Amino acid sequence: MLHRVKIFVRGQLRESRALNRTAAFLFMIGDGFFGTVLVFVPGNIASKYEFTSSLPVQIFKDLEPTLEPLLTKGLRTG
């Protein structure tokens, strides 16, 4: 989501500035694993980035091979 400040003068848009851009993915796996993957770009540079909530989902998918041993062990013992 791109957060912007828009300044209107007499009904006309005079200025539009990006404040930041964010995307979040919340997950819960069973009863013991949960968390958030957050992508955040601060300031005016945010207007140069385009991404949706699919970016943190892809990051989570890319982390799966690293997380899998932990998840497997936790699900077996839980």
N, CA, C and O atoms as a CHARMM CRD file, in Angstrom:
* protein
*
  312
    1    1 MET  N      0.84400  -1.16000   0.00000 PROA 1      0.00000
    2    1 MET  CA     0.00000   0.00000   0.00000 PROA 1      0.00000
    3    1 MET  C      0.89400   1.22900   0.00000 PROA 1      0.00000
    4    1 MET  O      1.81700   1.31900   0.80900 PROA 1      0.00000
    5    2 LEU  N      0.64300   2.15200  -0.86900 PROA 2      0.00000
    6    2 LEU  CA     1.39400   3.40300  -0.93400 PROA 2      0.00000
    7    2 LEU  C      0.62800   4.45100  -0.14400 PROA 2      0.00000
    8    2 LEU  O     -0.53700   4.73000  -0.42600 PROA 2      0.00000
    9    3 HSD  N      1.28900   5.02100   0.83600 PROA 3      0.00000
   10    3 HSD  CA     0.68000   6.07400   1.64500 PROA 3      0.00000
   11    3 HSD  C      1.14900   7.41700   1.10500 PROA 3      0.00000
   12    3 HSD  O      2.34900   7.65100   0.96100 PROA 3      0.00000
   13    4 ARG  N      0.20200   8.29600   0.80900 PROA 4      0.00000
   14    4 ARG  CA     0.51200   9.58900   0.19500 PROA 4      0.00000
   15    4 ARG  C     -0.11300  10.73200   0.97000 PROA 4      0.00000
   16    4 ARG  O     -1.13700  10.58000   1.63700 PROA 4      0.00000
   17    5 VAL  N      0.53900  11.88200   0.85900 PROA 5      0.00000
   18    5 VAL  CA    -0.02800  13.13900   1.31500 PROA 5      0.00000
   19    5 VAL  C     -0.44100  13.89100   0.05900 PROA 5      0.00000
   20    5 VAL  O      0.36700  14.11200  -0.84300 PROA 5      0.00000
   21    6 LYS  N     -1.70300  14.27700   0.01300 PROA 6      0.00000
   22    6 LYS  CA    -2.19500  15.04400  -1.13100 PROA 6      0.00000
   23    6 LYS  C     -2.63400  16.41200  -0.64500 PROA 6      0.00000
   24    6 LYS  O     -3.40900  16.52500   0.30500 PROA 6      0.00000
   25    7 ILE  N     -2.13800  17.44800  -1.29900 PROA 7      0.00000
   26    7 ILE  CA    -2.48600  18.82000  -0.92600 PROA 7      0.00000
   27    7 ILE  C     -3.33600  19.41200  -2.04400 PROA 7      0.00000
   28    7 ILE  O     -2.92900  19.46800  -3.20400 PROA 7      0.00000
   29    8 PHE  N     -4.54000  19.85600  -1.65200 PROA 8      0.00000
   30    8 PHE  CA    -5.47000  20.46200  -2.59300 PROA 8      0.00000
   31    8 PHE  C     -5.60700  21.94800  -2.29700 PROA 8      0.00000
   32    8 PHE  O     -5.68200  22.35200  -1.13700 PROA 8      0.00000
   33    9 VAL  N     -5.63900  22.75400  -3.34200 PROA 9      0.00000
   34    9 VAL  CA    -5.89800  24.18900  -3.21800 PROA 9      0.00000
   35    9 VAL  C     -7.07600  24.50300  -4.12400 PROA 9      0.00000
   36    9 VAL  O     -7.01600  24.31900  -5.33900 PROA 9      0.00000
   37   10 ARG  N     -8.15900  24.98400  -3.49700 PROA 10     0.00000
   38   10 ARG  CA    -9.39100  25.31600  -4.23400 PROA 10     0.00000
   39   10 ARG  C     -9.86200  24.15500  -5.10600 PROA 10     0.00000
   40   10 ARG  O    -10.28100  24.34600  -6.24700 PROA 10     0.00000
   41   11 GLY  N     -9.78600  22.96700  -4.55300 PROA 11     0.00000
   42   11 GLY  CA   -10.28100  21.78900  -5.24900 PROA 11     0.00000
   43   11 GLY  C     -9.32100  21.17000  -6.25100 PROA 11     0.00000
   44   11 GLY  O     -9.61700  20.12200  -6.82500 PROA 11     0.00000
   45   12 GLN  N     -8.17700  21.80200  -6.46700 PROA 12     0.00000
   46   12 GLN  CA    -7.19600  21.28900  -7.42000 PROA 12     0.00000
   47   12 GLN  C     -6.03200  20.63300  -6.66900 PROA 12     0.00000
   48   12 GLN  O     -5.53200  21.17800  -5.68500 PROA 12     0.00000
   49   13 LEU  N     -5.61400  19.47600  -7.13900 PROA 13     0.00000
   50   13 LEU  CA    -4.46700  18.80300  -6.55100 PROA 13     0.00000
   51   13 LEU  C     -3.20400  19.58500  -6.88800 PROA 13     0.00000
   52   13 LEU  O     -2.85600  19.75000  -8.05800 PROA 13     0.00000
   53   14 ARG  N     -2.52200  20.06500  -5.84900 PROA 14     0.00000
   54   14 ARG  CA    -1.30600  20.85200  -6.04300 PROA 14     0.00000
   55   14 ARG  C     -0.04200  20.04400  -5.80900 PROA 14     0.00000
   56   14 ARG  O      0.98600  20.28900  -6.43900 PROA 14     0.00000
   57   15 GLU  N     -0.12100  19.07800  -4.89800 PROA 15     0.00000
   58   15 GLU  CA     1.06700  18.29700  -4.56200 PROA 15     0.00000
   59   15 GLU  C      0.64000  16.92400  -4.07000 PROA 15     0.00000
   60   15 GLU  O     -0.35900  16.77600  -3.36600 PROA 15     0.00000
   61   16 SER  N      1.41200  15.94100  -4.45100 PROA 16     0.00000
   62   16 SER  CA     1.18200  14.57400  -3.99300 PROA 16     0.00000
   63   16 SER  C      2.54700  13.95500  -3.70900 PROA 16     0.00000
   64   16 SER  O      3.37800  13.83400  -4.60900 PROA 16     0.00000
   65   17 ARG  N      2.77500  13.56300  -2.45200 PROA 17     0.00000
   66   17 ARG  CA     4.06300  13.00900  -2.03700 PROA 17     0.00000
   67   17 ARG  C      3.87000  11.63800  -1.42200 PROA 17     0.00000
   68   17 ARG  O      2.93000  11.40900  -0.66100 PROA 17     0.00000
   69   18 ALA  N      4.76200  10.73800  -1.75600 PROA 18     0.00000
   70   18 ALA  CA     4.74300   9.41400  -1.13400 PROA 18     0.00000
   71   18 ALA  C      5.35600   9.51800   0.25500 PROA 18     0.00000
   72   18 ALA  O      6.40000  10.14500   0.43300 PROA 18     0.00000
   73   19 LEU  N      4.70500   8.90300   1.24000 PROA 19     0.00000
   74   19 LEU  CA     5.24800   8.84700   2.59600 PROA 19     0.00000
   75   19 LEU  C      5.97600   7.53800   2.82500 PROA 19     0.00000
   76   19 LEU  O      7.07800   7.52800   3.37400 PROA 19     0.00000
   77   20 ASN  N      5.37500   6.43400   2.41200 PROA 20     0.00000
   78   20 ASN  CA     5.99300   5.11500   2.51700 PROA 20     0.00000
   79   20 ASN  C      5.14300   4.10500   1.75900 PROA 20     0.00000
   80   20 ASN  O      4.03300   4.40300   1.31700 PROA 20     0.00000
   81   21 ARG  N      5.69100   2.90900   1.62100 PROA 21     0.00000
   82   21 ARG  CA     4.96800   1.80800   0.97600 PROA 21     0.00000
   83   21 ARG  C      5.13100   0.58500   1.85900 PROA 21     0.00000
   84   21 ARG  O      6.22400   0.29900   2.34900 PROA 21     0.00000
   85   22 THR  N      4.02800  -0.13900   2.06100 PROA 22     0.00000
   86   22 THR  CA     4.06900  -1.31800   2.92100 PROA 22     0.00000
   87   22 THR  C      3.29800  -2.46400   2.29000 PROA 22     0.00000
   88   22 THR  O      2.40300  -2.26500   1.46900 PROA 22     0.00000
   89   23 ALA  N      3.66800  -3.66400   2.69600 PROA 23     0.00000
   90   23 ALA  CA     2.91200  -4.87100   2.36400 PROA 23     0.00000
   91   23 ALA  C      3.16500  -5.85800   3.49600 PROA 23     0.00000
   92   23 ALA  O      4.28400  -5.95400   4.00000 PROA 23     0.00000
   93   24 ALA  N      2.13800  -6.58600   3.89400 PROA 24     0.00000
   94   24 ALA  CA     2.28500  -7.51000   5.02400 PROA 24     0.00000
   95   24 ALA  C      1.62200  -8.84700   4.71500 PROA 24     0.00000
   96   24 ALA  O      0.65400  -8.93300   3.95900 PROA 24     0.00000
   97   25 PHE  N      2.18500  -9.88900   5.33100 PROA 25     0.00000
   98   25 PHE  CA     1.63500 -11.23400   5.24200 PROA 25     0.00000
   99   25 PHE  C      1.67600 -11.82600   6.64400 PROA 25     0.00000
  100   25 PHE  O      2.74500 -11.92800   7.24600 PROA 25     0.00000
  101   26 LEU  N      0.53200 -12.21200   7.15700 PROA 26     0.00000
  102   26 LEU  CA     0.43200 -12.84700   8.47500 PROA 26     0.00000
  103   26 LEU  C      0.22600 -14.33800   8.26900 PROA 26     0.00000
  104   26 LEU  O     -0.52900 -14.75000   7.38800 PROA 26     0.00000
  105   27 PHE  N      0.90300 -15.15500   9.08700 PROA 27     0.00000
  106   27 PHE  CA     0.75600 -16.59400   8.93400 PROA 27     0.00000
  107   27 PHE  C      0.60100 -17.27800  10.28100 PROA 27     0.00000
  108   27 PHE  O      1.06000 -16.78400  11.31100 PROA 27     0.00000
  109   28 MET  N     -0.05800 -18.42900  10.24400 PROA 28     0.00000
  110   28 MET  CA    -0.21000 -19.28400  11.41400 PROA 28     0.00000
  111   28 MET  C     -0.15200 -20.72100  10.92800 PROA 28     0.00000
  112   28 MET  O     -0.92100 -21.12700  10.05600 PROA 28     0.00000
  113   29 ILE  N      0.77700 -21.49400  11.50700 PROA 29     0.00000
  114   29 ILE  CA     0.94300 -22.89800  11.13600 PROA 29     0.00000
  115   29 ILE  C      0.71900 -23.71400  12.39100 PROA 29     0.00000
  116   29 ILE  O      1.53100 -23.68200  13.31500 PROA 29     0.00000
  117   30 GLY  N     -0.38200 -24.44400  12.42500 PROA 30     0.00000
  118   30 GLY  CA    -0.72000 -25.21000  13.62100 PROA 30     0.00000
  119   30 GLY  C     -0.93900 -24.28500  14.81000 PROA 30     0.00000
  120   30 GLY  O     -1.35600 -23.13700  14.65500 PROA 30     0.00000
  121   31 ASP  N     -0.64900 -24.80600  16.00600 PROA 31     0.00000
  122   31 ASP  CA    -0.83300 -24.01600  17.21900 PROA 31     0.00000
  123   31 ASP  C      0.43900 -23.31000  17.67300 PROA 31     0.00000
  124   31 ASP  O      0.38400 -22.43700  18.53900 PROA 31     0.00000
  125   32 GLY  N      1.57700 -23.67400  17.10200 PROA 32     0.00000
  126   32 GLY  CA     2.83000 -23.17800  17.66000 PROA 32     0.00000
  127   32 GLY  C      3.62200 -22.20800  16.82000 PROA 32     0.00000
  128   32 GLY  O      4.58400 -21.62000  17.31600 PROA 32     0.00000
  129   33 PHE  N      3.25700 -22.01700  15.57000 PROA 33     0.00000
  130   33 PHE  CA     4.04600 -21.16100  14.69700 PROA 33     0.00000
  131   33 PHE  C      3.16100 -20.07800  14.08900 PROA 33     0.00000
  132   33 PHE  O      2.14900 -20.36300  13.44800 PROA 33     0.00000
  133   34 PHE  N      3.56200 -18.84800  14.30200 PROA 34     0.00000
  134   34 PHE  CA     2.82300 -17.72700  13.73100 PROA 34     0.00000
  135   34 PHE  C      3.77500 -16.55700  13.58900 PROA 34     0.00000
  136   34 PHE  O      4.82200 -16.51200  14.23400 PROA 34     0.00000
  137   35 GLY  N      3.40900 -15.62200  12.74900 PROA 35     0.00000
  138   35 GLY  CA     4.27200 -14.46000  12.57700 PROA 35     0.00000
  139   35 GLY  C      3.79000 -13.55300  11.47500 PROA 35     0.00000
  140   35 GLY  O      2.70400 -13.72000  10.91900 PROA 35     0.00000
  141   36 THR  N      4.63700 -12.58200  11.17700 PROA 36     0.00000
  142   36 THR  CA     4.35800 -11.57100  10.17400 PROA 36     0.00000
  143   36 THR  C      5.59300 -11.35800   9.31600 PROA 36     0.00000
  144   36 THR  O      6.70800 -11.27900   9.83200 PROA 36     0.00000
  145   37 VAL  N      5.40000 -11.26700   8.01800 PROA 37     0.00000
  146   37 VAL  CA     6.45600 -10.83500   7.11300 PROA 37     0.00000
  147   37 VAL  C      6.01300  -9.46400   6.61800 PROA 37     0.00000
  148   37 VAL  O      4.95200  -9.32800   6.00900 PROA 37     0.00000
  149   38 LEU  N      6.83000  -8.45400   6.88400 PROA 38     0.00000
  150   38 LEU  CA     6.48300  -7.07900   6.53300 PROA 38     0.00000
  151   38 LEU  C      7.54200  -6.50600   5.61400 PROA 38     0.00000
  152   38 LEU  O      8.73900  -6.63100   5.87100 PROA 38     0.00000
  153   39 VAL  N      7.08900  -5.87300   4.53500 PROA 39     0.00000
  154   39 VAL  CA     7.98000  -5.16200   3.61900 PROA 39     0.00000
  155   39 VAL  C      7.64500  -3.68400   3.77900 PROA 39     0.00000
  156   39 VAL  O      6.48100  -3.29200   3.69700 PROA 39     0.00000
  157   40 PHE  N      8.67600  -2.85900   4.01000 PROA 40     0.00000
  158   40 PHE  CA     8.46700  -1.44000   4.28900 PROA 40     0.00000
  159   40 PHE  C      9.52700  -0.62000   3.57300 PROA 40     0.00000
  160   40 PHE  O     10.72100  -0.88400   3.71600 PROA 40     0.00000
  161   41 VAL  N      9.09700   0.38000   2.80000 PROA 41     0.00000
  162   41 VAL  CA    10.00600   1.32300   2.15100 PROA 41     0.00000
  163   41 VAL  C      9.61900   2.71500   2.66100 PROA 41     0.00000
  164   41 VAL  O      8.52100   3.19000   2.37200 PROA 41     0.00000
  165   42 PRO  N     10.51400   3.37700   3.42000 PROA 42     0.00000
  166   42 PRO  CA    10.17800   4.67800   3.99800 PROA 42     0.00000
  167   42 PRO  C     10.46900   5.85100   3.05900 PROA 42     0.00000
  168   42 PRO  O     11.31300   5.76500   2.16600 PROA 42     0.00000
  169   43 GLY  N      9.75600   6.92700   3.28600 PROA 43     0.00000
  170   43 GLY  CA    10.06700   8.20400   2.64500 PROA 43     0.00000
  171   43 GLY  C      9.68300   8.32700   1.19200 PROA 43     0.00000
  172   43 GLY  O      8.96300   7.49600   0.63800 PROA 43     0.00000
  173   44 ASN  N     10.19100   9.40400   0.58000 PROA 44     0.00000
  174   44 ASN  CA     9.85600   9.72600  -0.81000 PROA 44     0.00000
  175   44 ASN  C     10.28100   8.65200  -1.79300 PROA 44     0.00000
  176   44 ASN  O      9.66600   8.50900  -2.85000 PROA 44     0.00000
  177   45 ILE  N     11.32600   7.89000  -1.46700 PROA 45     0.00000
  178   45 ILE  CA    11.79500   6.84500  -2.37100 PROA 45     0.00000
  179   45 ILE  C     10.72900   5.76500  -2.59300 PROA 45     0.00000
  180   45 ILE  O     10.80800   5.00100  -3.55500 PROA 45     0.00000
  181   46 ALA  N      9.73800   5.70300  -1.70400 PROA 46     0.00000
  182   46 ALA  CA     8.67300   4.69900  -1.81700 PROA 46     0.00000
  183   46 ALA  C      7.93700   4.79700  -3.14500 PROA 46     0.00000
  184   46 ALA  O      7.44500   3.79000  -3.65500 PROA 46     0.00000
  185   47 SER  N      7.85700   5.98400  -3.70400 PROA 47     0.00000
  186   47 SER  CA     7.14700   6.14100  -4.97700 PROA 47     0.00000
  187   47 SER  C      7.86500   5.44100  -6.12400 PROA 47     0.00000
  188   47 SER  O      7.27400   5.23400  -7.18400 PROA 47     0.00000
  189   48 LYS  N      9.12800   5.07400  -5.93100 PROA 48     0.00000
  190   48 LYS  CA     9.88900   4.38000  -6.97800 PROA 48     0.00000
  191   48 LYS  C      9.72700   2.86200  -6.91800 PROA 48     0.00000
  192   48 LYS  O     10.23100   2.14600  -7.78300 PROA 48     0.00000
  193   49 TYR  N      9.02500   2.37300  -5.89500 PROA 49     0.00000
  194   49 TYR  CA     8.82100   0.93800  -5.72100 PROA 49     0.00000
  195   49 TYR  C      7.37500   0.58400  -5.99200 PROA 49     0.00000
  196   49 TYR  O      6.45700   1.30400  -5.59800 PROA 49     0.00000
  197   50 GLU  N      7.18500  -0.53100  -6.66600 PROA 50     0.00000
  198   50 GLU  CA     5.84000  -1.04700  -6.90100 PROA 50     0.00000
  199   50 GLU  C      5.82400  -2.51200  -6.48200 PROA 50     0.00000
  200   50 GLU  O      6.51900  -3.33600  -7.07500 PROA 50     0.00000
  201   51 PHE  N      5.04200  -2.83300  -5.47400 PROA 51     0.00000
  202   51 PHE  CA     4.85300  -4.21300  -5.06500 PROA 51     0.00000
  203   51 PHE  C      3.51700  -4.33600  -4.36600 PROA 51     0.00000
  204   51 PHE  O      2.93200  -3.34400  -3.93200 PROA 51     0.00000
  205   52 THR  N      3.04600  -5.55600  -4.26200 PROA 52     0.00000
  206   52 THR  CA     1.77000  -5.83700  -3.60700 PROA 52     0.00000
  207   52 THR  C      2.02500  -6.77900  -2.43600 PROA 52     0.00000
  208   52 THR  O      3.17400  -7.07000  -2.10400 PROA 52     0.00000
  209   53 SER  N      0.96100  -7.24700  -1.82000 PROA 53     0.00000
  210   53 SER  CA     1.09800  -8.18900  -0.70600 PROA 53     0.00000
  211   53 SER  C      1.70100  -9.51700  -1.16300 PROA 53     0.00000
  212   53 SER  O      2.07700 -10.33900  -0.32800 PROA 53     0.00000
  213   54 SER  N      1.79700  -9.73500  -2.45900 PROA 54     0.00000
  214   54 SER  CA     2.42800 -10.96800  -2.94200 PROA 54     0.00000
  215   54 SER  C      3.92900 -10.98900  -2.66400 PROA 54     0.00000
  216   54 SER  O      4.52000 -12.06800  -2.63500 PROA 54     0.00000
  217   55 LEU  N      4.56500  -9.83500  -2.45700 PROA 55     0.00000
  218   55 LEU  CA     6.00200  -9.82200  -2.17400 PROA 55     0.00000
  219   55 LEU  C      6.32400 -10.49400  -0.84100 PROA 55     0.00000
  220   55 LEU  O      7.18500 -11.37400  -0.82500 PROA 55     0.00000
  221   56 PRO  N      5.68200 -10.13500   0.28600 PROA 56     0.00000
  222   56 PRO  CA     5.99500 -10.85800   1.51900 PROA 56     0.00000
  223   56 PRO  C      5.59400 -12.33300   1.47000 PROA 56     0.00000
  224   56 PRO  O      6.21700 -13.15700   2.13900 PROA 56     0.00000
  225   57 VAL  N      4.58000 -12.67700   0.70100 PROA 57     0.00000
  226   57 VAL  CA     4.20800 -14.08600   0.54000 PROA 57     0.00000
  227   57 VAL  C      5.33700 -14.82500  -0.17200 PROA 57     0.00000
  228   57 VAL  O      5.68900 -15.94000   0.21100 PROA 57     0.00000
  229   58 GLN  N      5.90500 -14.21000  -1.20500 PROA 58     0.00000
  230   58 GLN  CA     7.02300 -14.83400  -1.92000 PROA 58     0.00000
  231   58 GLN  C      8.24400 -14.97000  -1.02000 PROA 58     0.00000
  232   58 GLN  O      8.93900 -15.98300  -1.07800 PROA 58     0.00000
  233   59 ILE  N      8.51500 -13.97200  -0.19100 PROA 59     0.00000
  234   59 ILE  CA     9.62800 -14.05600   0.75700 PROA 59     0.00000
  235   59 ILE  C      9.41000 -15.24000   1.69500 PROA 59     0.00000
  236   59 ILE  O     10.34100 -16.00100   1.95900 PROA 59     0.00000
  237   60 PHE  N      8.19600 -15.39800   2.19800 PROA 60     0.00000
  238   60 PHE  CA     7.87900 -16.52100   3.08400 PROA 60     0.00000
  239   60 PHE  C      8.10900 -17.85200   2.36000 PROA 60     0.00000
  240   60 PHE  O      8.68100 -18.78100   2.93000 PROA 60     0.00000
  241   61 LYS  N      7.66300 -17.93800   1.10600 PROA 61     0.00000
  242   61 LYS  CA     7.86700 -19.15900   0.32200 PROA 61     0.00000
  243   61 LYS  C      9.35300 -19.43700   0.13600 PROA 61     0.00000
  244   61 LYS  O      9.77800 -20.59100   0.19100 PROA 61     0.00000
  245   62 ASP  N     10.14700 -18.38900  -0.08600 PROA 62     0.00000
  246   62 ASP  CA    11.59100 -18.55900  -0.26600 PROA 62     0.00000
  247   62 ASP  C     12.27300 -19.01100   1.02100 PROA 62     0.00000
  248   62 ASP  O     13.31200 -19.66900   0.96900 PROA 62     0.00000
  249   63 LEU  N     11.70700 -18.66800   2.16800 PROA 63     0.00000
  250   63 LEU  CA    12.26700 -19.07100   3.45700 PROA 63     0.00000
  251   63 LEU  C     11.87800 -20.50100   3.84900 PROA 63     0.00000
  252   63 LEU  O     12.45800 -21.06100   4.77900 PROA 63     0.00000
  253   64 GLU  N     10.92300 -21.08600   3.16600 PROA 64     0.00000
  254   64 GLU  CA    10.39700 -22.40300   3.53600 PROA 64     0.00000
  255   64 GLU  C     11.47700 -23.47500   3.68300 PROA 64     0.00000
  256   64 GLU  O     11.43300 -24.22800   4.65600 PROA 64     0.00000
  257   65 PRO  N     12.44900 -23.58300   2.76200 PROA 65     0.00000
  258   65 PRO  CA    13.47500 -24.61800   2.95200 PROA 65     0.00000
  259   65 PRO  C     14.27500 -24.42500   4.24900 PROA 65     0.00000
  260   65 PRO  O     14.69700 -25.40200   4.86700 PROA 65     0.00000
  261   66 THR  N     14.47700 -23.19800   4.65000 PROA 66     0.00000
  262   66 THR  CA    15.20400 -22.91300   5.89000 PROA 66     0.00000
  263   66 THR  C     14.34200 -23.21800   7.10700 PROA 66     0.00000
  264   66 THR  O     14.84300 -23.72100   8.11200 PROA 66     0.00000
  265   67 LEU  N     13.06100 -22.92000   7.02300 PROA 67     0.00000
  266   67 LEU  CA    12.14900 -23.11100   8.15100 PROA 67     0.00000
  267   67 LEU  C     11.66000 -24.55300   8.29800 PROA 67     0.00000
  268   67 LEU  O     11.26500 -24.96500   9.38900 PROA 67     0.00000
  269   68 GLU  N     11.68500 -25.30500   7.22900 PROA 68     0.00000
  270   68 GLU  CA    11.09000 -26.64900   7.21800 PROA 68     0.00000
  271   68 GLU  C     11.60000 -27.55900   8.33700 PROA 68     0.00000
  272   68 GLU  O     10.78200 -28.20000   8.99700 PROA 68     0.00000
  273   69 PRO  N     12.91800 -27.64800   8.58500 PROA 69     0.00000
  274   69 PRO  CA    13.36700 -28.51800   9.67700 PROA 69     0.00000
  275   69 PRO  C     12.80800 -28.10200  11.04800 PROA 69     0.00000
  276   69 PRO  O     12.43800 -28.95100  11.85900 PROA 69     0.00000
  277   70 LEU  N     12.75500 -26.82100  11.28600 PROA 70     0.00000
  278   70 LEU  CA    12.19700 -26.32100  12.54400 PROA 70     0.00000
  279   70 LEU  C     10.71000 -26.64900  12.65600 PROA 70     0.00000
  280   70 LEU  O     10.24000 -27.08800  13.70600 PROA 70     0.00000
  281   71 LEU  N      9.98600 -26.43600  11.57800 PROA 71     0.00000
  282   71 LEU  CA     8.55900 -26.70500  11.57500 PROA 71     0.00000
  283   71 LEU  C      8.28600 -28.19500  11.74600 PROA 71     0.00000
  284   71 LEU  O      7.40000 -28.57800  12.51000 PROA 71     0.00000
  285   72 THR  N      9.03400 -29.03200  11.04900 PROA 72     0.00000
  286   72 THR  CA     8.84200 -30.47900  11.15000 PROA 72     0.00000
  287   72 THR  C      9.10100 -30.95700  12.56900 PROA 72     0.00000
  288   72 THR  O      8.32300 -31.73900  13.11500 PROA 72     0.00000
  289   73 LYS  N     10.18300 -30.49700  13.16400 PROA 73     0.00000
  290   73 LYS  CA    10.52100 -30.89100  14.53300 PROA 73     0.00000
  291   73 LYS  C      9.44900 -30.39400  15.50700 PROA 73     0.00000
  292   73 LYS  O      9.02300 -31.14100  16.38800 PROA 73     0.00000
  293   74 GLY  N      9.01600 -29.15500  15.35800 PROA 74     0.00000
  294   74 GLY  CA     8.01200 -28.57800  16.25100 PROA 74     0.00000
  295   74 GLY  C      6.66600 -29.25700  16.13600 PROA 74     0.00000
  296   74 GLY  O      5.98600 -29.45500  17.14200 PROA 74     0.00000
  297   75 LEU  N      6.26600 -29.61800  14.92300 PROA 75     0.00000
  298   75 LEU  CA     4.97100 -30.27200  14.72700 PROA 75     0.00000
  299   75 LEU  C      4.98200 -31.70700  15.26800 PROA 75     0.00000
  300   75 LEU  O      3.95600 -32.19800  15.73800 PROA 75     0.00000
  301   76 ARG  N      6.14400 -32.38400  15.20200 PROA 76     0.00000
  302   76 ARG  CA     6.23600 -33.74600  15.73400 PROA 76     0.00000
  303   76 ARG  C      6.16100 -33.76700  17.27100 PROA 76     0.00000
  304   76 ARG  O      5.53000 -34.64700  17.85600 PROA 76     0.00000
  305   77 THR  N      6.81100 -32.78900  17.91200 PROA 77     0.00000
  306   77 THR  CA     6.86000 -32.77500  19.37800 PROA 77     0.00000
  307   77 THR  C      5.62900 -32.14500  19.99200 PROA 77     0.00000
  308   77 THR  O      5.31900 -32.39400  21.15700 PROA 77     0.00000
  309   78 GLY  N      4.91300 -31.32000  19.21500 PROA 78     0.00000
  310   78 GLY  CA     3.75400 -30.59500  19.73900 PROA 78     0.00000
  311   78 GLY  C      2.53300 -31.40400  19.65700 PROA 78     0.00000
  312   78 GLY  O      1.46200 -30.94600  20.05600 PROA 78     0.00000
